[in-house]
Amino acid sequence: MIELVNLNKTFKTSQGEVSAVRDVNLTIDDGEVFGIIGFSGAGKSTLVRCINLLERPTSGEVVINGVDLTKLNRKQLRGARKKIGMIFQQFNLLAQRTVEANVRYPLDIAGVKRSQAEARVAELLKLVDLEDKAKAYPSQLSGGQKQRVAIARALASDPEIILCDEATSALDPITTRSILALLKELNEKLGVTIVVITHEMRVVEQICNRVAVMSGGEIKEVGSVHDVFLNPQSETAKRLIEPSSGDGLQIAENTLRLAFTGDESGAPVISDMTVKCNTMVNILSANTENIGGKAFGQMLIELPADAAEQKRITDYLDARGIHYEVGAQQGEPQQGADASRDAQPEPRSGFEENLTDLAEDVRKEGGR
C-alpha cells in the first residue's frame, strides 16, 4: 500500500518559492491501477517522483507497506527503490546497447549472475512480446517497441510498484492502446501496483480502477473512474471529461452534459426526447468510451431558450433516470503550479540516479 500523508514539495527558484505539491493525502491499494490526471503543470509528475523520492518532499510522509521512505538513510532507500520500477515518457534506453542488454542493465548493476540475468531477460522479453528483437538496437525499434523495452527493464528487479510518468504521451493512439493493454495484463498477471500519470482521460478510462484529479499542486477529487466520469465534482475533472466541442466554439450557459451507462449508451434518447418533449436541441458534441469493459457515453447539448421547453427536457431525463449536469462550462483557468510550470526546475528522469545508487551499493557490498 502507498500512503501519502500531508505531502508538500516546494522548489526554490530565482523568482521565489514555487509550491508544486500542496498538502496531498492519498492512499493507493496493493494491486491497484491508480491514475493521477491533470493538465500540464498541475504537479502530477512531481508528485509521482516523490513516491520513490527522486524528488524529496519538503514535508510530509511517503509510506510504502508501512515504511516511511523519508525516514530511511541512503542505503535503505536504495533497497526500497529496487521494489519500485519507473517508466518514462522518453524511454531512456541506452543507444549503444541491444534490447536484451538494456533490459539486463539494472541486473548487471545489481551484481546478478550473468546466467540468471539472461534467463530473466528472456522471460521478460517474452512477456512484452519482443523475443525477436533481443539483438536489435533502440534505433531499429518503433516508439511502441521502445516503450515495451522500457517496461521490461522496469520489471527486471521484480518490483511491487510501477510508476508510469506520461508513459504513452509520445506514442500514437493505436500504440498507446497496445501499451496500456500490456500494462493492464501485467497488473493482472503479476499483481503489481501501477500508478499512471497522464493528462489524457482516455488513458485513465482504459486501465485505471481509481483516479485522482490534480490541479495547482492539489488533489481536487478522488474516486472510481466510473464515478468521476459520471459525476465530476471539480472544474478540472469537468474540463478533462467534457466531450471536445471543437476549436473556437463558445459553449453557452444553457447546456446539459448527459452521461449514459450500460445499455443506455445505445438507446435513442435524443430522438425520443425531441418527440415526447416537442422541442429541438442542438448537439454540440458526443462520444462513447469503454470503461472497465462497459460502454459509457456522454453528450453536450444546447437547450432551447424557452424555460418551459427546458423544464420538459429535464423532467424527461429525470423520468428516464439519465444523469445530467446543467450549465456545462469550459472550466477554470489554470493557476498555481499550472501557471508556474516554467519557474520550476526541469526534473531529472531519475533513471541515471537509480543506477548510480545501485552501483554505489554494489561497490560497498563487494558486488561486481
C-alpha positions as CSV (number, residue, x, y, z in Angstrom):
1,M,0.0,0.0,0.0
2,I,1.2,3.5,-0.8
3,E,0.2,6.3,1.6
4,L,1.0,9.9,1.0
5,V,0.4,11.9,4.2
6,N,0.3,15.8,4.2
7,L,2.8,15.8,1.4
8,N,4.3,19.1,0.2
9,K,7.0,19.9,-2.3
10,T,8.4,23.4,-2.8
11,F,11.0,24.5,-5.3
12,K,13.2,27.5,-4.7
13,T,13.8,29.5,-7.9
14,S,15.2,32.9,-8.8
15,Q,11.6,34.2,-8.9
16,G,10.9,32.8,-5.4
17,E,9.4,29.7,-4.0
18,V,7.1,27.6,-6.2
19,S,4.7,25.2,-4.4
20,A,4.4,22.2,-6.8
21,V,2.6,19.8,-4.4
22,R,0.4,21.0,-1.7
23,D,-0.8,19.0,1.3
24,V,-1.6,15.8,-0.6
25,N,-3.2,12.9,1.2
26,L,-3.7,9.8,-0.9
27,T,-3.9,6.1,-0.4
28,I,-3.2,3.6,-3.2
29,D,-4.1,0.0,-2.6
30,D,-2.0,-3.1,-3.4
31,G,-2.6,-4.4,-6.9
32,E,-4.5,-1.3,-8.0
33,V,-4.1,0.6,-11.2
34,F,-4.3,4.1,-10.0
35,G,-4.4,7.2,-12.2
36,I,-3.3,10.7,-11.4
37,I,-4.6,13.1,-14.0
38,G,-4.4,16.8,-14.6
39,F,-3.3,19.4,-17.1
40,S,0.3,20.4,-17.8
41,G,1.9,21.9,-14.8
42,A,-0.6,20.5,-12.3
43,G,2.2,19.0,-10.2
44,K,1.4,15.3,-11.0
45,S,4.9,14.4,-12.3
46,T,6.5,16.0,-9.2
47,L,4.0,14.0,-7.0
48,V,4.9,10.7,-8.6
49,R,8.6,11.4,-8.2
50,C,8.0,12.0,-4.6
51,I,6.7,8.4,-4.3
52,N,10.2,6.9,-4.9
53,L,11.9,10.0,-3.5
54,L,13.5,11.1,-6.8
55,E,12.1,14.3,-5.6
56,R,12.4,14.5,-1.8
57,P,9.3,16.1,-0.3
58,T,9.7,19.4,1.6
59,S,7.4,17.9,4.2
60,G,5.1,15.0,4.8
61,E,5.4,11.2,4.7
62,V,5.7,8.7,1.9
63,V,4.7,5.4,3.5
64,I,5.0,2.2,1.4
65,N,4.0,-1.1,3.0
66,G,4.2,0.6,6.4
67,V,7.7,2.1,5.9
68,D,8.1,5.9,5.7
69,L,10.7,6.3,2.9
70,T,11.5,9.8,4.1
71,K,13.0,8.3,7.3
72,L,15.4,5.9,5.5
73,N,19.1,6.5,5.0
74,R,20.6,6.3,1.6
75,K,21.4,2.6,1.7
76,Q,17.9,1.7,3.0
77,L,16.3,3.9,0.3
78,R,18.3,2.2,-2.4
79,G,17.0,-1.1,-1.2
80,A,13.4,0.2,-1.1
81,R,13.7,1.6,-4.6
82,K,14.6,-1.9,-6.0
83,K,10.9,-2.7,-5.5
84,I,9.7,0.4,-7.3
85,G,10.1,0.4,-11.1
86,M,9.6,3.5,-13.2
87,I,8.6,4.0,-16.9
88,F,9.3,7.4,-18.5
89,Q,7.8,9.3,-21.4
90,Q,11.1,9.3,-23.4
91,F,12.0,5.7,-22.8
92,N,15.6,6.4,-21.6
93,L,17.1,3.5,-23.4
94,L,20.9,3.2,-23.8
95,A,21.5,3.7,-27.6
96,Q,24.7,1.6,-27.7
97,R,23.2,-1.4,-26.0
98,T,20.9,-4.0,-27.6
99,V,17.4,-4.6,-26.4
100,E,18.5,-7.5,-24.2
101,A,21.4,-5.5,-22.8
102,N,19.1,-2.6,-22.0
103,V,16.7,-4.9,-20.1
104,R,19.6,-6.6,-18.4
105,Y,21.4,-3.4,-17.3
106,P,19.8,-3.0,-13.9
107,L,20.6,-6.6,-13.2
108,D,24.2,-6.1,-14.2
109,I,24.5,-3.1,-11.9
110,A,22.9,-5.1,-9.1
111,G,25.5,-7.8,-9.4
112,V,23.2,-10.6,-10.6
113,K,25.0,-13.6,-12.1
114,R,25.0,-13.4,-15.9
115,S,23.3,-16.7,-16.4
116,Q,20.5,-15.7,-14.0
117,A,20.2,-12.3,-15.6
118,E,20.0,-13.7,-19.1
119,A,17.3,-16.1,-18.1
120,R,15.3,-13.2,-16.5
121,V,15.8,-11.1,-19.6
122,A,14.5,-13.9,-21.9
123,E,11.4,-14.3,-19.6
124,L,10.7,-10.5,-19.7
125,L,11.1,-10.1,-23.5
126,K,8.6,-13.0,-23.9
127,L,6.3,-11.2,-21.5
128,V,6.3,-8.0,-23.5
129,D,6.3,-9.8,-26.9
130,L,9.8,-8.7,-28.0
131,E,11.6,-12.1,-28.2
132,D,12.6,-11.5,-31.8
133,K,14.1,-8.0,-31.0
134,A,16.6,-9.2,-28.4
135,K,19.6,-8.4,-30.6
136,A,18.2,-5.1,-32.1
137,Y,19.3,-1.6,-31.0
138,P,16.9,1.1,-29.9
139,S,17.4,3.0,-33.2
140,Q,15.9,0.0,-35.0
141,L,12.7,0.0,-32.9
142,S,9.4,1.8,-33.2
143,G,8.2,4.0,-30.4
144,G,5.9,1.3,-29.0
145,Q,8.7,-1.3,-29.1
146,K,11.0,1.1,-27.2
147,Q,8.4,1.5,-24.5
148,R,8.0,-2.2,-24.3
149,V,11.7,-2.5,-23.7
150,A,11.4,0.2,-21.0
151,I,8.6,-1.8,-19.4
152,A,10.6,-5.0,-19.4
153,R,13.6,-3.1,-17.9
154,A,11.3,-1.7,-15.1
155,L,10.2,-5.3,-14.4
156,A,13.7,-6.7,-14.2
157,S,14.1,-6.3,-10.5
158,D,10.6,-7.9,-9.8
159,P,9.1,-4.6,-8.5
160,E,5.9,-4.4,-6.4
161,I,5.1,-1.0,-7.8
162,I,5.5,0.6,-11.2
163,L,5.3,4.3,-11.7
164,C,4.4,5.5,-15.2
165,D,5.2,9.1,-15.8
166,E,3.3,10.1,-19.1
167,A,4.5,6.7,-20.5
168,T,2.2,6.9,-23.6
169,S,2.4,10.7,-24.4
170,A,5.0,10.2,-27.1
171,L,3.0,7.4,-28.8
172,D,0.3,7.4,-31.4
173,P,-3.3,6.3,-30.4
174,I,-3.1,2.7,-31.6
175,T,0.3,2.1,-30.0
176,T,-1.0,3.8,-26.8
177,R,-3.8,1.4,-26.6
178,S,-1.5,-1.6,-27.0
179,I,0.9,-0.3,-24.3
180,L,-2.0,0.3,-21.9
181,A,-3.4,-3.2,-22.6
182,L,0.1,-4.6,-21.8
183,L,0.2,-2.7,-18.5
184,K,-3.2,-3.9,-17.6
185,E,-2.2,-7.5,-18.5
186,L,0.9,-7.2,-16.3
187,N,-1.1,-5.9,-13.5
188,E,-3.5,-8.9,-13.7
189,K,-0.8,-11.5,-14.2
190,L,1.8,-10.2,-11.7
191,G,-0.4,-8.3,-9.2
192,V,2.0,-5.3,-9.5
193,T,0.6,-2.0,-8.3
194,I,0.7,0.6,-11.2
195,V,0.5,4.4,-10.8
196,V,-0.3,6.2,-14.0
197,I,0.5,9.9,-14.5
198,T,-1.3,11.4,-17.5
199,H,-3.2,14.3,-18.9
200,E,-5.4,12.2,-21.1
201,M,-8.8,10.9,-19.8
202,R,-8.8,8.1,-22.3
203,V,-5.7,6.6,-20.6
204,V,-7.4,6.6,-17.3
205,E,-10.6,5.2,-18.8
206,Q,-8.8,2.2,-20.4
207,I,-6.9,0.8,-17.5
208,C,-7.4,2.5,-14.1
209,N,-9.5,1.4,-11.2
210,R,-9.5,4.8,-9.4
211,V,-8.3,8.2,-10.3
212,A,-7.2,11.4,-8.5
213,V,-7.7,14.7,-10.3
214,M,-4.9,17.2,-9.7
215,S,-4.7,21.0,-10.3
216,G,-2.5,23.7,-8.9
217,G,-0.4,21.1,-6.9
218,E,-3.5,19.9,-5.1
219,I,-5.8,16.8,-5.3
220,K,-9.2,18.1,-6.3
221,E,-11.1,14.8,-6.1
222,V,-10.5,11.1,-5.8
223,G,-12.9,8.3,-6.9
224,S,-13.6,5.4,-9.1
225,V,-13.2,6.1,-12.8
226,H,-16.9,5.3,-13.2
227,D,-18.0,7.8,-10.6
228,V,-15.7,10.6,-11.7
229,F,-16.8,10.1,-15.3
230,L,-20.5,10.2,-14.4
231,N,-20.4,12.9,-11.9
232,P,-17.2,15.0,-11.9
233,Q,-17.0,17.3,-8.8
234,S,-14.1,19.7,-9.7
235,E,-13.9,22.1,-12.6
236,T,-10.6,20.4,-13.7
237,A,-12.4,17.0,-14.0
238,K,-15.2,18.5,-16.0
239,R,-12.7,20.1,-18.4
240,L,-10.9,16.8,-18.8
241,I,-14.1,14.7,-19.3
242,E,-16.3,17.0,-21.4
243,P,-16.5,15.8,-25.0
244,S,-14.5,18.0,-27.3
245,S,-16.6,20.9,-28.6
246,G,-14.3,22.0,-31.4
247,D,-11.8,24.7,-31.8
248,G,-13.2,28.2,-31.1
249,L,-16.7,27.0,-30.2
250,Q,-18.1,29.0,-27.2
251,I,-20.3,26.8,-25.1
252,A,-23.4,28.7,-23.9
253,E,-24.6,28.6,-20.3
254,N,-27.9,26.8,-21.2
255,T,-26.2,23.5,-21.9
256,L,-26.5,20.0,-20.5
257,R,-23.9,17.3,-20.2
258,L,-25.6,13.9,-20.4
259,A,-23.9,10.8,-19.2
260,F,-25.1,7.4,-20.3
261,T,-24.2,4.0,-18.8
262,G,-24.6,0.4,-20.0
263,D,-27.5,-0.2,-22.4
264,E,-28.5,3.4,-22.4
265,S,-25.3,4.3,-24.3
266,G,-27.0,2.9,-27.4
267,A,-30.6,4.0,-26.7
268,P,-32.3,6.6,-28.9
269,V,-32.5,9.2,-26.1
270,I,-32.3,12.4,-28.1
271,S,-34.7,11.4,-30.8
272,D,-37.2,10.1,-28.2
273,M,-36.8,13.2,-26.2
274,T,-37.4,15.6,-29.1
275,V,-40.6,13.8,-30.0
276,K,-42.0,13.5,-26.4
277,C,-41.0,17.0,-25.3
278,N,-42.0,18.5,-28.7
279,T,-38.8,20.6,-28.8
280,M,-35.4,20.5,-30.6
281,V,-31.9,20.6,-29.1
282,N,-28.6,21.3,-30.6
283,I,-26.0,18.6,-30.1
284,L,-22.6,20.3,-29.6
285,S,-20.5,17.1,-29.2
286,A,-20.7,13.5,-28.2
287,N,-18.5,10.4,-27.7
288,T,-18.5,6.9,-26.2
289,E,-15.8,5.4,-24.1
290,N,-15.0,1.9,-22.9
291,I,-14.6,2.0,-19.1
292,G,-13.9,-1.3,-17.4
293,G,-15.3,-3.3,-20.3
294,K,-18.6,-1.3,-20.4
295,A,-19.7,1.4,-22.8
296,F,-20.2,4.8,-21.3
297,G,-21.4,7.7,-23.4
298,Q,-21.6,11.4,-22.9
299,M,-23.2,14.2,-24.9
300,L,-23.2,18.0,-24.7
301,I,-26.4,19.6,-25.9
302,E,-27.6,23.2,-26.1
303,L,-31.1,23.7,-24.7
304,P,-33.8,25.9,-26.3
305,A,-34.2,29.4,-24.9
306,D,-37.7,28.8,-23.7
307,A,-37.8,27.9,-20.0
308,A,-40.9,25.7,-20.3
309,E,-39.2,23.7,-23.0
310,Q,-36.1,23.4,-20.8
311,K,-38.3,22.1,-18.0
312,R,-39.9,19.5,-20.2
313,I,-36.4,18.2,-21.2
314,T,-35.1,18.0,-17.6
315,D,-38.3,16.3,-16.5
316,Y,-37.9,13.7,-19.3
317,L,-34.3,13.0,-18.3
318,D,-35.3,12.6,-14.7
319,A,-38.0,10.2,-15.6
320,R,-35.6,8.1,-17.7
321,G,-33.0,8.2,-14.9
322,I,-30.3,9.7,-17.1
323,H,-27.6,11.5,-15.3
324,Y,-27.1,15.1,-16.4
325,E,-25.4,18.3,-15.4
326,V,-26.8,21.8,-16.0
327,G,-24.7,24.6,-17.4
328,A,-21.6,22.8,-18.6
329,Q,-18.8,25.2,-18.9
330,Q,-15.3,25.4,-20.4
331,G,-13.8,25.3,-16.8
332,E,-11.5,27.3,-14.6
333,P,-8.3,28.8,-15.9
334,Q,-5.1,27.1,-14.9
335,Q,-3.4,28.6,-11.8
336,G,-1.0,27.9,-9.0
337,A,1.6,25.3,-10.1
338,D,0.0,25.2,-13.5
339,A,0.8,28.8,-14.2
340,S,4.2,28.5,-12.6
341,R,5.5,25.5,-14.6
342,D,8.2,27.4,-16.3
343,A,9.5,28.6,-12.9
344,Q,10.1,25.0,-11.7
345,P,13.5,23.4,-12.4
346,E,13.3,20.6,-15.0
347,P,13.3,17.3,-13.1
348,R,15.8,14.7,-14.0
349,S,14.5,11.4,-15.3
350,G,15.7,9.6,-12.2
351,F,16.9,6.5,-14.3
352,E,20.6,7.5,-14.1
353,E,20.2,8.3,-10.4
354,N,18.8,4.9,-9.6
355,L,21.6,3.2,-11.5
356,T,24.2,5.3,-9.7
357,D,22.7,4.4,-6.4
358,L,22.7,0.7,-7.2
359,A,26.3,0.8,-8.4
360,E,27.4,2.5,-5.2
361,D,25.5,-0.1,-3.1
362,V,27.2,-2.9,-5.0
363,R,30.7,-1.5,-4.6
364,K,30.2,-1.1,-0.9
365,E,29.0,-4.6,-0.5
366,G,31.7,-6.1,-2.7
367,G,29.5,-6.9,-5.7
368,R,30.8,-6.7,-9.3
